[in-house]
């Protein structure tokens, strides 16, 4: 898997309220991010971009972002995924709140990820990927759920959750068999 990673500062989203509407939220977030940080990402197949309230553009990627990215990479190895996709991780809850505010989503605390198959982009909440945020969803469940959205090309959460649960059960069964 080819992988590119970069980090951008929180300040890039200050123009967000002017740029976003509910219909094109993920598309426009991705455009803002890519336009705001674009450098050497053109040749990558799988891109992981980081949004952090603790980093300045050009600074090293914060440890909390790297930890969330490692969890995502583990999930990409564990479940079916597309060869070419962009994953955007909001590394901390302040960055996630900014993303949800920019998207005009008042349910931000209840949302852990968002996938837009048309733009080959998935937004992920970093604290959930690190399993140090809201305990209602594990990193593995979040990753399986968002990958099921991609696999099914569907926004039907019931169908997506059914596939994600079957993947989780299958993965846990294979881990148990391998351990014995």
C-alpha positions as CSV (number, residue, x, y, z in Angstrom):
1,X,0.0,0.0,0.0
2,X,1.4,3.4,-1.0
3,X,0.8,6.0,1.8
4,X,1.2,9.7,2.1
5,X,0.7,11.7,5.2
6,X,0.7,15.3,6.0
7,X,-0.6,17.7,8.6
8,X,-2.4,21.1,8.5
9,X,-3.2,23.7,11.0
10,X,-6.5,24.4,12.6
11,X,-6.5,27.9,11.2
12,X,-7.3,26.7,7.7
13,X,-10.9,26.1,8.6
14,X,-11.7,29.7,9.7
15,X,-13.2,30.4,6.3
16,X,-15.3,27.2,6.6
17,X,-18.7,28.7,7.5
18,X,-18.7,30.6,4.2
19,X,-17.7,27.5,2.2
20,X,-19.8,24.7,3.6
21,X,-23.3,23.5,3.2
22,X,-24.9,20.2,4.3
23,X,-25.1,18.8,0.7
24,X,-21.4,19.0,-0.1
25,X,-19.9,18.9,3.3
26,X,-17.3,16.2,2.8
27,X,-16.5,17.3,-0.7
28,X,-15.8,20.8,0.4
29,X,-13.8,19.8,3.5
30,X,-11.6,17.7,1.3
31,X,-11.2,20.5,-1.2
32,X,-10.3,23.0,1.6
33,X,-7.8,20.5,3.1
34,X,-6.2,19.5,-0.1
35,X,-6.0,23.1,-1.4
36,X,-4.6,24.2,2.0
37,X,-1.9,21.7,2.3
38,X,-1.2,20.3,-1.2
39,X,2.4,19.5,-1.7
40,X,3.6,16.0,-2.5
41,X,0.5,13.9,-2.3
42,X,-0.2,13.5,-6.0
43,X,1.4,10.1,-6.5
44,X,0.0,8.4,-3.4
45,X,-2.7,5.7,-3.8
46,X,-3.9,5.9,-0.2
47,X,-3.7,9.2,1.5
48,X,-3.9,9.9,5.2
49,X,-4.2,13.6,6.0
50,X,-4.2,15.0,9.5
51,X,-6.2,17.9,11.0
52,X,-4.8,19.0,14.4
53,X,-5.5,22.0,16.6
54,X,-2.0,21.5,18.1
55,X,0.1,21.7,15.0
56,X,1.3,24.5,12.7
57,X,1.6,23.9,8.9
58,X,5.0,22.4,8.1
59,X,5.6,21.2,11.7
60,X,6.1,17.5,12.6
61,X,2.9,15.5,12.8
62,X,1.8,15.4,16.4
63,X,2.0,12.0,18.3
64,X,-1.8,11.9,18.7
65,X,-2.2,12.0,15.0
66,X,0.4,9.3,14.4
67,X,-1.3,7.1,16.9
68,X,-4.7,7.6,15.2
69,X,-3.1,7.0,11.8
70,X,-1.5,3.7,13.0
71,X,-4.9,2.5,14.2
72,X,-6.3,3.4,10.7
73,X,-3.5,1.5,8.9
74,X,-4.1,-1.5,11.1
75,X,-7.8,-1.4,10.1
76,X,-6.9,-1.1,6.4
77,X,-4.8,-4.2,6.7
78,X,-7.7,-6.0,8.5
79,X,-10.7,-5.2,6.3
80,X,-11.5,-4.8,2.6
81,X,-10.6,-1.3,1.4
82,X,-10.1,0.6,-1.9
83,X,-6.7,0.9,-3.3
84,X,-7.1,4.7,-3.9
85,X,-8.8,6.7,-1.1
86,X,-8.2,9.7,1.1
87,X,-8.7,9.5,4.8
88,X,-8.7,12.7,6.8
89,X,-8.2,12.3,10.6
90,X,-9.2,15.1,12.9
91,X,-6.6,14.3,15.5
92,X,-8.2,15.9,18.6
93,X,-11.7,16.8,19.6
94,X,-11.1,20.5,19.0
95,X,-10.2,19.8,15.4
96,X,-13.2,17.4,15.1
97,X,-15.5,20.1,16.5
98,X,-14.2,22.6,14.0
99,X,-14.9,20.1,11.2
100,X,-18.4,19.5,12.5
101,X,-19.0,23.2,12.8
102,X,-17.7,23.8,9.3
103,X,-20.1,21.1,8.2
104,X,-22.9,22.8,10.2
105,X,-23.5,19.5,12.0
106,X,-24.8,20.0,15.5
107,X,-24.5,16.3,16.2
108,X,-20.7,16.4,16.1
109,X,-20.3,14.6,19.4
110,X,-22.4,11.7,18.2
111,X,-20.6,11.3,14.8
112,X,-17.3,9.5,14.6
113,X,-16.7,9.4,10.8
114,X,-18.2,10.4,7.5
115,X,-17.6,8.9,4.1
116,X,-18.3,10.5,0.7
117,X,-17.9,7.8,-2.0
118,X,-18.3,10.4,-4.8
119,X,-15.1,12.1,-3.7
120,X,-13.2,9.1,-2.4
121,X,-12.9,10.7,1.0
122,X,-13.5,9.6,4.6
123,X,-13.4,11.9,7.7
124,X,-12.4,10.1,10.9
125,X,-12.5,11.3,14.6
126,X,-8.9,10.8,16.0
127,X,-9.9,10.3,19.6
128,X,-12.1,7.4,18.6
129,X,-9.3,5.9,16.5
130,X,-7.1,6.0,19.5
131,X,-9.9,4.6,21.7
132,X,-9.4,7.5,24.2
133,X,-12.6,9.4,23.4
134,X,-16.3,8.4,23.6
135,X,-16.5,4.8,24.7
136,X,-19.6,4.0,22.7
137,X,-17.6,3.1,19.5
138,X,-14.2,1.4,19.3
139,X,-11.6,2.2,16.7
140,X,-12.1,-1.1,15.0
141,X,-15.8,-0.6,14.8
142,X,-15.4,2.9,13.4
143,X,-13.0,1.7,10.7
144,X,-15.1,-1.3,9.7
145,X,-18.2,0.8,9.6
146,X,-16.7,3.5,7.3
147,X,-15.1,0.9,5.1
148,X,-18.5,-0.8,4.8
149,X,-19.9,2.5,3.5
150,X,-17.2,2.5,0.9
151,X,-17.6,-1.2,0.0
152,X,-21.4,-0.9,-0.4
153,X,-21.3,2.6,-1.9
154,X,-24.2,3.2,0.4
155,X,-25.5,5.7,3.0
156,X,-27.9,3.2,4.4
157,X,-26.6,2.8,7.9
158,X,-28.6,-0.4,8.6
159,X,-27.0,-2.2,5.6
160,X,-23.6,-0.7,6.4
161,X,-23.8,-1.7,10.1
162,X,-24.8,-5.3,9.2
163,X,-21.8,-5.7,6.9
164,X,-19.5,-4.0,9.4
165,X,-20.7,-6.3,12.2
166,X,-20.2,-9.4,10.0
167,X,-16.6,-8.3,9.3
168,X,-15.9,-7.7,13.0
169,X,-17.3,-11.1,13.9
170,X,-15.2,-12.8,11.1
171,X,-12.1,-10.9,12.1
172,X,-12.4,-11.8,15.8
173,X,-13.1,-15.4,15.0
174,X,-10.0,-15.6,12.8
175,X,-7.9,-14.0,15.6
176,X,-9.2,-16.6,18.0
177,X,-8.4,-19.5,15.6
178,X,-4.9,-18.1,15.0
179,X,-4.2,-17.9,18.7
180,X,-5.0,-21.5,19.2
